[in-house]
Amino acid sequence: MDEHIFIALIAALVNLLLAVLVPCALNKTHLSMLDNVKSMFNQQKHMLVTSSVLVAVIVYLSLKAAPLVKAELPDAVLNLAHLGR
């Protein structure tokens, strides 16, 4: 499997987990955490899937475009990355 696809899938999974767990952790209800996660997922299923797919596509395209963009940048811009060393 292409490593860019693998990284994009990992990013989508992290997005999915954080989109469910963070609101559930911050929400103060009488439900247990697992019940809260289930209800959150059932209510926000389409939004969670859509955002995870968007994250995967954006990460994949960014990883594919990074070498092309780096090759086109002038040396003066690339040297800015090495100023702190």
N, CA, C and O atoms as a CHARMM CRD file, in Angstrom:
* protein
*
  340
    1    1 MET  N      0.84700  -1.18200   0.00000 PROA 1      0.00000
    2    1 MET  CA     0.00000   0.00000   0.00000 PROA 1      0.00000
    3    1 MET  C      0.89000   1.24200   0.00000 PROA 1      0.00000
    4    1 MET  O      1.90700   1.30500   0.69100 PROA 1      0.00000
    5    2 ASP  N      0.48400   2.19700  -0.77600 PROA 2      0.00000
    6    2 ASP  CA     1.20700   3.46100  -0.84000 PROA 2      0.00000
    7    2 ASP  C      1.23000   4.09700   0.54900 PROA 2      0.00000
    8    2 ASP  O      0.19800   4.16900   1.21600 PROA 2      0.00000
    9    3 GLU  N      2.39700   4.55600   0.98200 PROA 3      0.00000
   10    3 GLU  CA     2.50300   5.10500   2.34400 PROA 3      0.00000
   11    3 GLU  C      1.66500   6.36900   2.51200 PROA 3      0.00000
   12    3 GLU  O      1.22300   6.66800   3.62100 PROA 3      0.00000
   13    4 HSD  N      1.44100   7.11000   1.43600 PROA 4      0.00000
   14    4 HSD  CA     0.60100   8.30500   1.54300 PROA 4      0.00000
   15    4 HSD  C     -0.85200   7.93300   1.82900 PROA 4      0.00000
   16    4 HSD  O     -1.52700   8.61600   2.59900 PROA 4      0.00000
   17    5 ILE  N     -1.33000   6.86600   1.22100 PROA 5      0.00000
   18    5 ILE  CA    -2.69700   6.40200   1.49300 PROA 5      0.00000
   19    5 ILE  C     -2.79700   5.91800   2.92900 PROA 5      0.00000
   20    5 ILE  O     -3.78000   6.20400   3.61300 PROA 5      0.00000
   21    6 PHE  N     -1.79600   5.19400   3.39000 PROA 6      0.00000
   22    6 PHE  CA    -1.79400   4.69500   4.76500 PROA 6      0.00000
   23    6 PHE  C     -1.82400   5.85500   5.76400 PROA 6      0.00000
   24    6 PHE  O     -2.58500   5.81400   6.73000 PROA 6      0.00000
   25    7 ILE  N     -1.01800   6.86800   5.54600 PROA 7      0.00000
   26    7 ILE  CA    -0.99600   8.03500   6.43900 PROA 7      0.00000
   27    7 ILE  C     -2.32700   8.76700   6.39100 PROA 7      0.00000
   28    7 ILE  O     -2.81000   9.23600   7.42100 PROA 7      0.00000
   29    8 ALA  N     -2.92900   8.87100   5.20300 PROA 8      0.00000
   30    8 ALA  CA    -4.22200   9.53300   5.06900 PROA 8      0.00000
   31    8 ALA  C     -5.31100   8.76500   5.81500 PROA 8      0.00000
   32    8 ALA  O     -6.18200   9.37300   6.43700 PROA 8      0.00000
   33    9 LEU  N     -5.26900   7.43800   5.75800 PROA 9      0.00000
   34    9 LEU  CA    -6.24800   6.63000   6.49500 PROA 9      0.00000
   35    9 LEU  C     -6.06800   6.76900   8.00100 PROA 9      0.00000
   36    9 LEU  O     -7.05100   6.83500   8.73800 PROA 9      0.00000
   37   10 ILE  N     -4.82700   6.81200   8.46100 PROA 10     0.00000
   38   10 ILE  CA    -4.56500   7.02000   9.88500 PROA 10     0.00000
   39   10 ILE  C     -5.09000   8.38900  10.31900 PROA 10     0.00000
   40   10 ILE  O     -5.68800   8.51400  11.38800 PROA 10     0.00000
   41   11 ALA  N     -4.86700   9.40900   9.49700 PROA 11     0.00000
   42   11 ALA  CA    -5.36500  10.75200   9.81500 PROA 11     0.00000
   43   11 ALA  C     -6.88600  10.76700   9.87900 PROA 11     0.00000
   44   11 ALA  O     -7.45800  11.43700  10.73900 PROA 11     0.00000
   45   12 ALA  N     -7.54700  10.04500   8.98900 PROA 12     0.00000
   46   12 ALA  CA    -9.00900   9.98100   9.00900 PROA 12     0.00000
   47   12 ALA  C     -9.50300   9.27800  10.26900 PROA 12     0.00000
   48   12 ALA  O    -10.49700   9.70100  10.86000 PROA 12     0.00000
   49   13 LEU  N     -8.82400   8.21100  10.68900 PROA 13     0.00000
   50   13 LEU  CA    -9.21200   7.50900  11.91200 PROA 13     0.00000
   51   13 LEU  C     -9.00100   8.38300  13.15100 PROA 13     0.00000
   52   13 LEU  O     -9.83400   8.39500  14.05700 PROA 13     0.00000
   53   14 VAL  N     -7.90000   9.10300  13.18500 PROA 14     0.00000
   54   14 VAL  CA    -7.64600  10.00500  14.31200 PROA 14     0.00000
   55   14 VAL  C     -8.70500  11.09900  14.34600 PROA 14     0.00000
   56   14 VAL  O     -9.19200  11.46400  15.41600 PROA 14     0.00000
   57   15 ASN  N     -9.06400  11.62300  13.16900 PROA 15     0.00000
   58   15 ASN  CA   -10.12100  12.63200  13.09900 PROA 15     0.00000
   59   15 ASN  C    -11.43300  12.07300  13.63500 PROA 15     0.00000
   60   15 ASN  O    -12.12700  12.74000  14.40200 PROA 15     0.00000
   61   16 LEU  N    -11.77200  10.85800  13.23600 PROA 16     0.00000
   62   16 LEU  CA   -13.00900  10.23300  13.68200 PROA 16     0.00000
   63   16 LEU  C    -13.01900  10.03800  15.19500 PROA 16     0.00000
   64   16 LEU  O    -14.00500  10.34800  15.86300 PROA 16     0.00000
   65   17 LEU  N    -11.91900   9.52600  15.72300 PROA 17     0.00000
   66   17 LEU  CA   -11.84200   9.30200  17.16800 PROA 17     0.00000
   67   17 LEU  C    -11.93500  10.60700  17.95800 PROA 17     0.00000
   68   17 LEU  O    -12.67800  10.70000  18.93500 PROA 17     0.00000
   69   18 LEU  N    -11.18100  11.60200  17.52900 PROA 18     0.00000
   70   18 LEU  CA   -11.19900  12.87200  18.25800 PROA 18     0.00000
   71   18 LEU  C    -12.53300  13.58900  18.11900 PROA 18     0.00000
   72   18 LEU  O    -12.97800  14.24800  19.05800 PROA 18     0.00000
   73   19 ALA  N    -13.17900  13.47000  16.96000 PROA 19     0.00000
   74   19 ALA  CA   -14.47500  14.12400  16.76700 PROA 19     0.00000
   75   19 ALA  C    -15.55400  13.50500  17.64200 PROA 19     0.00000
   76   19 ALA  O    -16.54200  14.16400  17.96500 PROA 19     0.00000
   77   20 VAL  N    -15.37900  12.26300  18.02400 PROA 20     0.00000
   78   20 VAL  CA   -16.36200  11.61300  18.90500 PROA 20     0.00000
   79   20 VAL  C    -15.96000  11.75100  20.37100 PROA 20     0.00000
   80   20 VAL  O    -16.79200  12.09100  21.21300 PROA 20     0.00000
   81   21 LEU  N    -14.69800  11.49200  20.67900 PROA 21     0.00000
   82   21 LEU  CA   -14.27600  11.42700  22.07700 PROA 21     0.00000
   83   21 LEU  C    -14.18300  12.78700  22.76300 PROA 21     0.00000
   84   21 LEU  O    -14.55500  12.91100  23.93000 PROA 21     0.00000
   85   22 VAL  N    -13.69800  13.79800  22.06700 PROA 22     0.00000
   86   22 VAL  CA   -13.52400  15.10600  22.71000 PROA 22     0.00000
   87   22 VAL  C    -14.86100  15.70000  23.13400 PROA 22     0.00000
   88   22 VAL  O    -14.98100  16.12100  24.28500 PROA 22     0.00000
   89   23 PRO  N    -15.88000  15.75900  22.26500 PROA 23     0.00000
   90   23 PRO  CA   -17.16400  16.28900  22.74600 PROA 23     0.00000
   91   23 PRO  C    -17.77700  15.45100  23.86400 PROA 23     0.00000
   92   23 PRO  O    -18.40900  15.99100  24.77200 PROA 23     0.00000
   93   24 CYS  N    -17.59000  14.13100  23.79900 PROA 24     0.00000
   94   24 CYS  CA   -18.13600  13.26800  24.85300 PROA 24     0.00000
   95   24 CYS  C    -17.40600  13.48000  26.17100 PROA 24     0.00000
   96   24 CYS  O    -18.01900  13.42500  27.23700 PROA 24     0.00000
   97   25 ALA  N    -16.11400  13.72100  26.10500 PROA 25     0.00000
   98   25 ALA  CA   -15.34600  13.94400  27.32800 PROA 25     0.00000
   99   25 ALA  C    -15.69300  15.28800  27.95700 PROA 25     0.00000
  100   25 ALA  O    -15.66300  15.42800  29.18000 PROA 25     0.00000
  101   26 LEU  N    -16.01900  16.27300  27.13100 PROA 26     0.00000
  102   26 LEU  CA   -16.33800  17.59800  27.65000 PROA 26     0.00000
  103   26 LEU  C    -17.80100  17.74200  28.04900 PROA 26     0.00000
  104   26 LEU  O    -18.15800  18.65500  28.79200 PROA 26     0.00000
  105   27 ASN  N    -18.64600  16.84200  27.55600 PROA 27     0.00000
  106   27 ASN  CA   -20.07300  16.90600  27.83800 PROA 27     0.00000
  107   27 ASN  C    -20.35700  16.29500  29.21100 PROA 27     0.00000
  108   27 ASN  O    -19.98200  15.15400  29.47900 PROA 27     0.00000
  109   28 LYS  N    -21.00200  17.04300  30.05100 PROA 28     0.00000
  110   28 LYS  CA   -21.32800  16.54600  31.38900 PROA 28     0.00000
  111   28 LYS  C    -22.78000  16.04100  31.39500 PROA 28     0.00000
  112   28 LYS  O    -23.72400  16.82500  31.48300 PROA 28     0.00000
  113   29 THR  N    -22.93200  14.71200  31.30100 PROA 29     0.00000
  114   29 THR  CA   -24.25300  14.09900  31.33700 PROA 29     0.00000
  115   29 THR  C    -24.23900  12.97000  32.35700 PROA 29     0.00000
  116   29 THR  O    -23.19500  12.59200  32.88900 PROA 29     0.00000
  117   30 HSD  N    -25.41200  12.45300  32.60700 PROA 30     0.00000
  118   30 HSD  CA   -25.53200  11.33400  33.53900 PROA 30     0.00000
  119   30 HSD  C    -25.20800   9.99600  32.87100 PROA 30     0.00000
  120   30 HSD  O    -25.11700   8.97500  33.55100 PROA 30     0.00000
  121   31 LEU  N    -25.03300   9.99200  31.54700 PROA 31     0.00000
  122   31 LEU  CA   -24.71700   8.76700  30.81700 PROA 31     0.00000
  123   31 LEU  C    -23.25200   8.37500  31.01400 PROA 31     0.00000
  124   31 LEU  O    -22.39600   9.22100  31.27200 PROA 31     0.00000
  125   32 SER  N    -22.98400   7.08000  30.88800 PROA 32     0.00000
  126   32 SER  CA   -21.59000   6.63400  30.93400 PROA 32     0.00000
  127   32 SER  C    -20.88200   7.08000  29.66200 PROA 32     0.00000
  128   32 SER  O    -21.52800   7.46100  28.68600 PROA 32     0.00000
  129   33 MET  N    -19.57100   7.03200  29.67600 PROA 33     0.00000
  130   33 MET  CA   -18.79000   7.48000  28.52600 PROA 33     0.00000
  131   33 MET  C    -19.13100   6.66100  27.28400 PROA 33     0.00000
  132   33 MET  O    -19.26200   7.22200  26.19600 PROA 33     0.00000
  133   34 LEU  N    -19.27600   5.34500  27.42900 PROA 34     0.00000
  134   34 LEU  CA   -19.58200   4.48400  26.28700 PROA 34     0.00000
  135   34 LEU  C    -20.96500   4.79700  25.71500 PROA 34     0.00000
  136   34 LEU  O    -21.12700   4.86300  24.49700 PROA 34     0.00000
  137   35 ASP  N    -21.94900   4.98800  26.57100 PROA 35     0.00000
  138   35 ASP  CA   -23.28700   5.35100  26.09400 PROA 35     0.00000
  139   35 ASP  C    -23.27000   6.71800  25.41500 PROA 35     0.00000
  140   35 ASP  O    -23.95400   6.93000  24.41300 PROA 35     0.00000
  141   36 ASN  N    -22.49800   7.62800  25.95800 PROA 36     0.00000
  142   36 ASN  CA   -22.37200   8.95400  25.38100 PROA 36     0.00000
  143   36 ASN  C    -21.72800   8.88400  24.00100 PROA 36     0.00000
  144   36 ASN  O    -22.16000   9.57900  23.08200 PROA 36     0.00000
  145   37 VAL  N    -20.69700   8.05000  23.84700 PROA 37     0.00000
  146   37 VAL  CA   -20.03200   7.87400  22.55400 PROA 37     0.00000
  147   37 VAL  C    -21.00000   7.26600  21.54400 PROA 37     0.00000
  148   37 VAL  O    -21.05000   7.71000  20.39700 PROA 37     0.00000
  149   38 LYS  N    -21.76400   6.26200  21.95000 PROA 38     0.00000
  150   38 LYS  CA   -22.73300   5.63400  21.04500 PROA 38     0.00000
  151   38 LYS  C    -23.77200   6.63600  20.56900 PROA 38     0.00000
  152   38 LYS  O    -24.07200   6.70000  19.37700 PROA 38     0.00000
  153   39 SER  N    -24.32200   7.41500  21.48600 PROA 39     0.00000
  154   39 SER  CA   -25.34600   8.38500  21.08800 PROA 39     0.00000
  155   39 SER  C    -24.76000   9.48500  20.21500 PROA 39     0.00000
  156   39 SER  O    -25.40700   9.93500  19.26900 PROA 39     0.00000
  157   40 MET  N    -23.54500   9.92200  20.52000 PROA 40     0.00000
  158   40 MET  CA   -22.89200  10.94400  19.70700 PROA 40     0.00000
  159   40 MET  C    -22.66200  10.42300  18.29300 PROA 40     0.00000
  160   40 MET  O    -22.90300  11.13200  17.31600 PROA 40     0.00000
  161   41 PHE  N    -22.19400   9.17800  18.18700 PROA 41     0.00000
  162   41 PHE  CA   -21.93600   8.61000  16.86300 PROA 41     0.00000
  163   41 PHE  C    -23.23100   8.45900  16.07600 PROA 41     0.00000
  164   41 PHE  O    -23.26200   8.74800  14.88000 PROA 41     0.00000
  165   42 ASN  N    -24.29500   8.01300  16.72700 PROA 42     0.00000
  166   42 ASN  CA   -25.57200   7.84800  16.02700 PROA 42     0.00000
  167   42 ASN  C    -26.14600   9.17600  15.56500 PROA 42     0.00000
  168   42 ASN  O    -26.74600   9.24800  14.49200 PROA 42     0.00000
  169   43 GLN  N    -25.97200  10.22600  16.35400 PROA 43     0.00000
  170   43 GLN  CA   -26.51700  11.53300  16.00300 PROA 43     0.00000
  171   43 GLN  C    -25.69500  12.21300  14.91500 PROA 43     0.00000
  172   43 GLN  O    -26.25500  12.88200  14.04700 PROA 43     0.00000
  173   44 GLN  N    -24.38800  12.05300  14.94900 PROA 44     0.00000
  174   44 GLN  CA   -23.48700  12.80200  14.06600 PROA 44     0.00000
  175   44 GLN  C    -22.81200  11.92500  13.00500 PROA 44     0.00000
  176   44 GLN  O    -21.75900  12.29100  12.48300 PROA 44     0.00000
  177   45 LYS  N    -23.40200  10.78300  12.68800 PROA 45     0.00000
  178   45 LYS  CA   -22.76700   9.80300  11.81400 PROA 45     0.00000
  179   45 LYS  C    -22.34800  10.38700  10.45700 PROA 45     0.00000
  180   45 LYS  O    -21.21000  10.19600  10.02900 PROA 45     0.00000
  181   46 HSD  N    -23.23900  11.08000   9.79500 PROA 46     0.00000
  182   46 HSD  CA   -22.93700  11.60100   8.45900 PROA 46     0.00000
  183   46 HSD  C    -21.87200  12.67900   8.50700 PROA 46     0.00000
  184   46 HSD  O    -21.00300  12.73300   7.63600 PROA 46     0.00000
  185   47 MET  N    -21.92900  13.53600   9.51000 PROA 47     0.00000
  186   47 MET  CA   -20.93600  14.59500   9.64400 PROA 47     0.00000
  187   47 MET  C    -19.55800  14.01100   9.95100 PROA 47     0.00000
  188   47 MET  O    -18.55400  14.49200   9.42600 PROA 47     0.00000
  189   48 LEU  N    -19.49900  12.99700  10.78100 PROA 48     0.00000
  190   48 LEU  CA   -18.22800  12.36600  11.13000 PROA 48     0.00000
  191   48 LEU  C    -17.59400  11.67900   9.92800 PROA 48     0.00000
  192   48 LEU  O    -16.38700  11.79000   9.71400 PROA 48     0.00000
  193   49 VAL  N    -18.38700  10.98200   9.15700 PROA 49     0.00000
  194   49 VAL  CA   -17.86400  10.29400   7.97500 PROA 49     0.00000
  195   49 VAL  C    -17.39400  11.31700   6.94000 PROA 49     0.00000
  196   49 VAL  O    -16.32900  11.16300   6.34200 PROA 49     0.00000
  197   50 THR  N    -18.19500  12.35700   6.73700 PROA 50     0.00000
  198   50 THR  CA   -17.82900  13.38700   5.76500 PROA 50     0.00000
  199   50 THR  C    -16.52700  14.07700   6.15000 PROA 50     0.00000
  200   50 THR  O    -15.65000  14.26000   5.30600 PROA 50     0.00000
  201   51 SER  N    -16.39500  14.45900   7.41400 PROA 51     0.00000
  202   51 SER  CA   -15.17300  15.14800   7.83200 PROA 51     0.00000
  203   51 SER  C    -13.96100  14.21900   7.76800 PROA 51     0.00000
  204   51 SER  O    -12.86400  14.66800   7.43900 PROA 51     0.00000
  205   52 SER  N    -14.13800  12.94900   8.07300 PROA 52     0.00000
  206   52 SER  CA   -13.02100  12.00600   8.00000 PROA 52     0.00000
  207   52 SER  C    -12.57800  11.77300   6.55900 PROA 52     0.00000
  208   52 SER  O    -11.38200  11.66600   6.28800 PROA 52     0.00000
  209   53 VAL  N    -13.52300  11.69300   5.64400 PROA 53     0.00000
  210   53 VAL  CA   -13.17200  11.54000   4.22900 PROA 53     0.00000
  211   53 VAL  C    -12.44400  12.79000   3.73500 PROA 53     0.00000
  212   53 VAL  O    -11.45300  12.68800   3.01200 PROA 53     0.00000
  213   54 LEU  N    -12.93400  13.96800   4.12500 PROA 54     0.00000
  214   54 LEU  CA   -12.26200  15.20900   3.72400 PROA 54     0.00000
  215   54 LEU  C    -10.84700  15.28400   4.27200 PROA 54     0.00000
  216   54 LEU  O     -9.93100  15.70000   3.56300 PROA 54     0.00000
  217   55 VAL  N    -10.65700  14.88900   5.52100 PROA 55     0.00000
  218   55 VAL  CA    -9.32000  14.89700   6.11500 PROA 55     0.00000
  219   55 VAL  C     -8.41000  13.93900   5.35800 PROA 55     0.00000
  220   55 VAL  O     -7.26300  14.27800   5.06600 PROA 55     0.00000
  221   56 ALA  N     -8.90500  12.75400   5.03600 PROA 56     0.00000
  222   56 ALA  CA    -8.08700  11.77300   4.31500 PROA 56     0.00000
  223   56 ALA  C     -7.68200  12.30600   2.94100 PROA 56     0.00000
  224   56 ALA  O     -6.52700  12.16000   2.53900 PROA 56     0.00000
  225   57 VAL  N     -8.61000  12.91700   2.22400 PROA 57     0.00000
  226   57 VAL  CA    -8.30000  13.44000   0.88800 PROA 57     0.00000
  227   57 VAL  C     -7.30800  14.59600   0.97700 PROA 57     0.00000
  228   57 VAL  O     -6.36700  14.66300   0.18700 PROA 57     0.00000
  229   58 ILE  N     -7.50700  15.50600   1.92900 PROA 58     0.00000
  230   58 ILE  CA    -6.61600  16.65700   2.06500 PROA 58     0.00000
  231   58 ILE  C     -5.21300  16.21300   2.46700 PROA 58     0.00000
  232   58 ILE  O     -4.23100  16.72900   1.93400 PROA 58     0.00000
  233   59 VAL  N     -5.10400  15.27500   3.38900 PROA 59     0.00000
  234   59 VAL  CA    -3.78300  14.77900   3.80200 PROA 59     0.00000
  235   59 VAL  C     -3.09700  14.07500   2.64300 PROA 59     0.00000
  236   59 VAL  O     -1.90500  14.28000   2.41600 PROA 59     0.00000
  237   60 TYR  N     -3.82600  13.25200   1.91000 PROA 60     0.00000
  238   60 TYR  CA    -3.24400  12.54400   0.77000 PROA 60     0.00000
  239   60 TYR  C     -2.74000  13.53000  -0.28600 PROA 60     0.00000
  240   60 TYR  O     -1.60900  13.41200  -0.75700 PROA 60     0.00000
  241   61 LEU  N     -3.57200  14.49300  -0.65500 PROA 61     0.00000
  242   61 LEU  CA    -3.16000  15.47000  -1.66300 PROA 61     0.00000
  243   61 LEU  C     -1.99900  16.32900  -1.18000 PROA 61     0.00000
  244   61 LEU  O     -1.12500  16.68700  -1.97000 PROA 61     0.00000
  245   62 SER  N     -1.98000  16.65900   0.09800 PROA 62     0.00000
  246   62 SER  CA    -0.87100  17.44500   0.64400 PROA 62     0.00000
  247   62 SER  C      0.43600  16.66900   0.58900 PROA 62     0.00000
  248   62 SER  O      1.47700  17.22600   0.23900 PROA 62     0.00000
  249   63 LEU  N      0.38800  15.39300   0.93000 PROA 63     0.00000
  250   63 LEU  CA     1.59800  14.57600   0.87700 PROA 63     0.00000
  251   63 LEU  C      2.08400  14.36800  -0.55400 PROA 63     0.00000
  252   63 LEU  O      3.29000  14.31000  -0.79500 PROA 63     0.00000
  253   64 LYS  N      1.16300  14.25500  -1.50100 PROA 64     0.00000
  254   64 LYS  CA     1.54900  14.10400  -2.89900 PROA 64     0.00000
  255   64 LYS  C      2.09900  15.41200  -3.47100 PROA 64     0.00000
  256   64 LYS  O      3.00900  15.39000  -4.30100 PROA 64     0.00000
  257   65 ALA  N      1.55700  16.54600  -3.03600 PROA 65     0.00000
  258   65 ALA  CA     1.96000  17.84000  -3.59400 PROA 65     0.00000
  259   65 ALA  C      3.21400  18.40600  -2.93400 PROA 65     0.00000
  260   65 ALA  O      3.87700  19.25900  -3.52500 PROA 65     0.00000
  261   66 ALA  N      3.55400  17.96400  -1.74700 PROA 66     0.00000
  262   66 ALA  CA     4.68300  18.54400  -1.01000 PROA 66     0.00000
  263   66 ALA  C      5.99800  18.50300  -1.78500 PROA 66     0.00000
  264   66 ALA  O      6.68500  19.52300  -1.82500 PROA 66     0.00000
  265   67 PRO  N      6.39100  17.39200  -2.40000 PROA 67     0.00000
  266   67 PRO  CA     7.65700  17.40300  -3.15500 PROA 67     0.00000
  267   67 PRO  C      7.62200  18.36100  -4.34800 PROA 67     0.00000
  268   67 PRO  O      8.63200  18.98900  -4.66800 PROA 67     0.00000
  269   68 LEU  N      6.47600  18.47500  -5.00000 PROA 68     0.00000
  270   68 LEU  CA     6.35900  19.38200  -6.14400 PROA 68     0.00000
  271   68 LEU  C      6.47300  20.83400  -5.71500 PROA 68     0.00000
  272   68 LEU  O      7.12700  21.63800  -6.38000 PROA 68     0.00000
  273   69 VAL  N      5.83800  21.16400  -4.60500 PROA 69     0.00000
  274   69 VAL  CA     5.89300  22.53800  -4.10700 PROA 69     0.00000
  275   69 VAL  C      7.30000  22.86400  -3.62800 PROA 69     0.00000
  276   69 VAL  O      7.80200  23.96300  -3.86500 PROA 69     0.00000
  277   70 LYS  N      7.92700  21.92400  -2.96200 PROA 70     0.00000
  278   70 LYS  CA     9.29100  22.15500  -2.46800 PROA 70     0.00000
  279   70 LYS  C     10.27000  22.37000  -3.61800 PROA 70     0.00000
  280   70 LYS  O     11.18500  23.18600  -3.50500 PROA 70     0.00000
  281   71 ALA  N     10.09000  21.66000  -4.70200 PROA 71     0.00000
  282   71 ALA  CA    10.97800  21.80600  -5.85700 PROA 71     0.00000
  283   71 ALA  C     10.80600  23.16500  -6.53600 PROA 71     0.00000
  284   71 ALA  O     11.74400  23.67400  -7.15000 PROA 71     0.00000
  285   72 GLU  N      9.62800  23.74600  -6.42800 PROA 72     0.00000
  286   72 GLU  CA     9.34500  25.02700  -7.08200 PROA 72     0.00000
  287   72 GLU  C      9.72200  26.23600  -6.23000 PROA 72     0.00000
  288   72 GLU  O      9.81500  27.34600  -6.75400 PROA 72     0.00000
  289   73 LEU  N      9.93700  26.04800  -4.94400 PROA 73     0.00000
  290   73 LEU  CA    10.25600  27.18300  -4.07200 PROA 73     0.00000
  291   73 LEU  C     11.66300  27.68600  -4.33400 PROA 73     0.00000
  292   73 LEU  O     12.56900  26.89500  -4.59400 PROA 73     0.00000
  293   74 PRO  N     11.85000  28.99400  -4.26900 PROA 74     0.00000
  294   74 PRO  CA    13.21100  29.52300  -4.42100 PROA 74     0.00000
  295   74 PRO  C     14.07700  29.15000  -3.21800 PROA 74     0.00000
  296   74 PRO  O     13.56500  28.86500  -2.13500 PROA 74     0.00000
  297   75 ASP  N     15.38600  29.15600  -3.42100 PROA 75     0.00000
  298   75 ASP  CA    16.32200  28.77300  -2.35700 PROA 75     0.00000
  299   75 ASP  C     16.20700  29.68900  -1.13900 PROA 75     0.00000
  300   75 ASP  O     16.39700  29.23400  -0.01100 PROA 75     0.00000
  301   76 ALA  N     15.90200  30.95600  -1.34400 PROA 76     0.00000
  302   76 ALA  CA    15.79200  31.88800  -0.21800 PROA 76     0.00000
  303   76 ALA  C     14.67700  31.46800   0.73300 PROA 76     0.00000
  304   76 ALA  O     14.82800  31.58700   1.94900 PROA 76     0.00000
  305   77 VAL  N     13.56800  30.98300   0.20000 PROA 77     0.00000
  306   77 VAL  CA    12.46600  30.52600   1.04200 PROA 77     0.00000
  307   77 VAL  C     12.84100  29.23900   1.75200 PROA 77     0.00000
  308   77 VAL  O     12.52100  29.06200   2.92700 PROA 77     0.00000
  309   78 LEU  N     13.51700  28.33800   1.05000 PROA 78     0.00000
  310   78 LEU  CA    13.92800  27.07600   1.67000 PROA 78     0.00000
  311   78 LEU  C     14.93800  27.29400   2.76900 PROA 78     0.00000
  312   78 LEU  O     14.96400  26.53100   3.73500 PROA 78     0.00000
  313   79 ASN  N     15.77700  28.31800   2.65400 PROA 79     0.00000
  314   79 ASN  CA    16.77500  28.61100   3.68600 PROA 79     0.00000
  315   79 ASN  C     16.13000  29.10600   4.97900 PROA 79     0.00000
  316   79 ASN  O     16.74800  29.01400   6.03900 PROA 79     0.00000
  317   80 LEU  N     14.91600  29.62300   4.91900 PROA 80     0.00000
  318   80 LEU  CA    14.23700  30.07500   6.13000 PROA 80     0.00000
  319   80 LEU  C     13.98300  28.92100   7.09800 PROA 80     0.00000
  320   80 LEU  O     13.93800  29.12100   8.31200 PROA 80     0.00000
  321   81 ALA  N     13.82200  27.74200   6.56900 PROA 81     0.00000
  322   81 ALA  CA    13.59300  26.57300   7.42200 PROA 81     0.00000
  323   81 ALA  C     14.81600  26.20800   8.23700 PROA 81     0.00000
  324   81 ALA  O     14.69500  25.54700   9.26800 PROA 81     0.00000
  325   82 HSD  N     15.98900  26.62400   7.79500 PROA 82     0.00000
  326   82 HSD  CA    17.23500  26.26400   8.46300 PROA 82     0.00000
  327   82 HSD  C     17.77900  27.38500   9.36800 PROA 82     0.00000
  328   82 HSD  O     18.88900  27.26400   9.88800 PROA 82     0.00000
  329   83 LEU  N     17.02400  28.46000   9.56000 PROA 83     0.00000
  330   83 LEU  CA    17.51100  29.57500  10.37000 PROA 83     0.00000
  331   83 LEU  C     17.69100  29.20200  11.83700 PROA 83     0.00000
  332   83 LEU  O     18.62800  29.67000  12.48200 PROA 83     0.00000
  333   84 GLY  N     16.81900  28.38000  12.36000 PROA 84     0.00000
  334   84 GLY  CA    16.88800  28.04300  13.79100 PROA 84     0.00000
  335   84 GLY  C     17.94500  27.02600  14.14700 PROA 84     0.00000
  336   84 GLY  O     18.13900  26.75500  15.33200 PROA 84     0.00000
  337   85 ARG  N     18.61700  26.46700  13.21400 PROA 85     0.00000
  338   85 ARG  CA    19.61000  25.42400  13.49600 PROA 85     0.00000
  339   85 ARG  C     20.96100  25.95800  13.77200 PROA 85     0.00000
  340   85 ARG  O     21.88900  25.19000  14.02400 PROA 85     0.00000
